Amino acid sequence: MATIEHSTLSTGEIHEPKGAATASSGEVYVANGSGSGTWTPADSHIAGYIAFDASTPAYQHSTTTSDTVLDPTFSVASSKNFSGASTPNARLVYDGTDDVYGALHFVASVKQASGGDRELELALFKNGVELNGTRSIMTIESGKWGTFALNSITSLSTNDYLEVFIKADSAHTTDFAGAKLAIQCFPG
């Protein structure tokens, strides 16, 4: 058999990757390093948000000195292989069947409802466990909006869920003008 370089193949001789006939639309081939691989979704994503309302405000949380989960009513702007759940609290759930890595981005506009300044902490949690390196702190004031942002990358398997937890140095009401948790995944 003659050796033919792929660079010399004409258009009619070029072929799809192995197994392309059985791949679903939107899937990519991921090699396993031993001459084989699988077809997996090219991406999975979700964007859950609290609609912006600085005057009412959009969401108020009774913040304590212990971690509690944010539990607003949120909307889903876009989703593929994820769902938004409200029971037992607000969370984003990975519904895909392939293991993936997810880039998580959370941003919120917050202020102290009334009273003195507070040291506010937020962190991302997966399946009820804090994701290392995601906890952040800021001082919030009454009558002055500030922006809180968290980022992380984590592996996700079917039914894994993500939440945002909050606590402060003293009990108070935290006002949220709006917030968004977006997750964009790629094959694992």
C-alpha positions as CSV (number, residue, x, y, z in Angstrom):
1,M,0.0,0.0,0.0
2,A,1.4,3.4,-0.9
3,T,1.9,6.1,1.7
4,I,-0.2,9.1,1.0
5,E,0.1,12.4,3.0
6,H,-3.2,13.9,4.1
7,S,-2.0,17.3,2.7
8,T,-2.1,15.8,-0.8
9,L,-5.6,14.5,-0.7
10,S,-8.2,16.1,-3.0
11,T,-11.5,17.3,-1.7
12,G,-13.3,14.1,-2.7
13,E,-10.8,12.0,-0.7
14,I,-11.1,13.9,2.6
15,H,-13.3,12.1,5.1
16,E,-15.1,12.8,8.4
17,P,-13.5,11.6,11.6
18,K,-14.1,8.0,12.8
19,G,-17.7,7.5,14.0
20,A,-19.0,10.7,12.5
21,A,-22.0,8.9,11.0
22,T,-23.3,8.1,14.6
23,A,-22.4,11.5,16.1
24,S,-25.3,13.8,17.1
25,S,-25.5,17.4,15.9
26,G,-23.3,19.7,18.1
27,E,-20.9,17.0,19.2
28,V,-17.1,17.0,18.9
29,Y,-14.7,14.2,18.8
30,V,-12.5,13.9,22.0
31,A,-9.5,11.6,21.7
32,N,-8.6,9.4,24.7
33,G,-4.8,9.3,23.9
34,S,-4.8,5.6,22.9
35,G,-6.0,5.9,19.3
36,S,-9.7,6.1,20.0
37,G,-12.2,8.5,21.5
38,T,-15.8,9.5,21.9
39,W,-18.3,12.0,20.5
40,T,-19.4,14.5,23.3
41,P,-21.4,17.7,23.4
42,A,-19.2,20.6,22.3
43,D,-20.5,22.7,25.1
44,S,-23.0,23.0,28.0
45,H,-24.0,26.2,29.6
46,I,-26.5,28.1,31.8
47,A,-27.1,31.7,32.8
48,G,-29.3,32.1,35.8
49,Y,-30.1,35.6,37.0
50,I,-32.0,37.9,39.3
51,A,-33.7,40.6,37.2
52,F,-32.3,44.0,38.0
53,D,-34.2,46.3,40.3
54,A,-32.3,48.7,42.4
55,S,-35.3,50.5,43.9
56,T,-37.3,47.6,45.4
57,P,-34.6,45.8,45.5
58,A,-34.6,42.7,43.4
59,Y,-33.8,40.3,46.3
60,Q,-33.2,40.7,50.0
61,H,-31.3,38.2,52.1
62,S,-31.4,37.8,55.9
63,T,-27.6,37.5,56.2
64,T,-26.2,35.9,59.4
65,T,-22.7,35.1,60.7
66,S,-23.0,31.6,59.3
67,D,-23.0,30.5,55.7
68,T,-26.5,30.4,54.2
69,V,-27.5,29.7,50.6
70,L,-28.8,32.5,48.5
71,D,-32.4,31.6,47.6
72,P,-33.9,34.1,45.2
73,T,-36.4,33.5,42.5
74,F,-34.2,33.5,39.4
75,S,-34.7,33.3,35.7
76,V,-32.8,31.2,33.2
77,A,-31.6,33.2,30.2
78,S,-30.0,30.4,28.3
79,S,-29.4,26.7,29.0
80,K,-28.0,23.6,27.4
81,N,-27.6,20.4,29.6
82,F,-28.4,22.4,32.8
83,S,-31.6,23.3,34.7
84,G,-32.5,25.8,37.3
85,A,-34.0,24.3,40.5
86,S,-35.9,26.1,43.3
87,T,-36.3,23.1,45.7
88,P,-34.9,22.9,48.3
89,N,-33.4,26.3,47.3
90,A,-32.1,28.2,44.3
91,R,-29.4,26.1,42.4
92,L,-28.2,25.3,39.0
93,V,-28.1,21.6,38.2
94,Y,-25.9,19.9,35.5
95,D,-28.2,17.5,33.6
96,G,-25.7,16.4,30.9
97,T,-24.5,12.8,30.8
98,D,-20.8,13.5,30.0
99,D,-18.3,14.6,32.6
100,V,-17.3,18.2,31.8
101,Y,-15.3,21.1,33.2
102,G,-17.2,24.3,34.0
103,A,-16.1,27.9,34.2
104,L,-18.3,29.6,36.8
105,H,-18.8,33.3,36.9
106,F,-21.0,35.0,39.5
107,V,-21.6,38.8,39.8
108,A,-23.9,40.7,42.0
109,S,-24.7,44.3,42.9
110,V,-25.1,44.5,46.7
111,K,-25.5,47.0,49.6
112,Q,-26.4,47.0,53.3
113,A,-30.1,47.6,53.7
114,S,-29.6,49.9,56.7
115,G,-27.2,50.4,59.6
116,G,-23.5,50.3,59.8
117,D,-20.9,48.8,57.4
118,R,-20.7,45.1,57.2
119,E,-18.0,42.7,56.1
120,L,-19.8,40.5,53.6
121,E,-18.5,37.1,52.3
122,L,-19.7,35.1,49.4
123,A,-18.5,31.7,48.1
124,L,-19.4,29.2,45.4
125,F,-20.5,25.7,46.5
126,K,-20.8,22.5,44.5
127,N,-23.0,19.7,46.0
128,G,-23.1,21.6,49.3
129,V,-19.3,21.8,49.6
130,E,-17.4,25.1,49.2
131,L,-15.2,25.2,46.1
132,N,-11.7,26.1,47.3
133,G,-10.4,29.5,46.4
134,T,-13.9,31.0,45.7
135,R,-14.6,32.8,49.0
136,S,-14.3,36.6,48.8
137,I,-15.0,39.5,51.1
138,M,-16.0,43.1,50.8
139,T,-17.3,45.9,52.9
140,I,-20.9,46.8,52.1
141,E,-22.5,50.1,53.2
142,S,-26.0,51.4,53.7
143,G,-27.1,53.4,50.6
144,K,-24.1,52.6,48.5
145,W,-24.1,49.8,45.8
146,G,-21.0,47.7,45.3
147,T,-20.2,44.9,42.9
148,F,-19.2,41.4,44.1
149,A,-17.7,38.9,41.6
150,L,-16.6,35.2,42.0
151,N,-14.9,32.9,39.5
152,S,-13.8,29.3,39.4
153,I,-13.4,26.2,37.3
154,T,-14.6,22.8,38.5
155,S,-15.4,19.4,37.1
156,L,-19.1,18.5,36.8
157,S,-20.9,15.1,36.5
158,T,-24.6,14.4,36.1
159,N,-26.8,15.9,38.8
160,D,-24.0,18.1,40.3
161,Y,-25.4,21.4,41.5
162,L,-24.0,24.8,42.2
163,E,-25.1,27.4,44.7
164,V,-23.8,30.7,46.2
165,F,-23.5,31.1,49.9
166,I,-23.3,34.3,52.0
167,K,-22.3,35.3,55.5
168,A,-21.2,38.5,57.3
169,D,-19.5,39.7,60.5
170,S,-22.9,40.7,61.9
171,A,-26.5,39.8,61.1
172,H,-28.3,42.3,58.7
173,T,-30.3,42.4,55.5
174,T,-28.3,42.4,52.3
175,D,-30.0,44.1,49.3
176,F,-29.3,42.7,45.8
177,A,-30.1,45.0,42.8
178,G,-29.4,42.0,40.6
179,A,-27.1,39.0,40.2
180,K,-26.1,36.4,37.6
181,L,-24.5,33.0,37.8
182,A,-23.2,31.8,34.5
183,I,-21.6,28.4,33.8
184,Q,-19.9,27.5,30.5
185,C,-18.6,24.0,30.1
186,F,-16.2,22.2,27.8
187,P,-15.5,18.4,27.4
188,G,-13.8,16.8,30.3
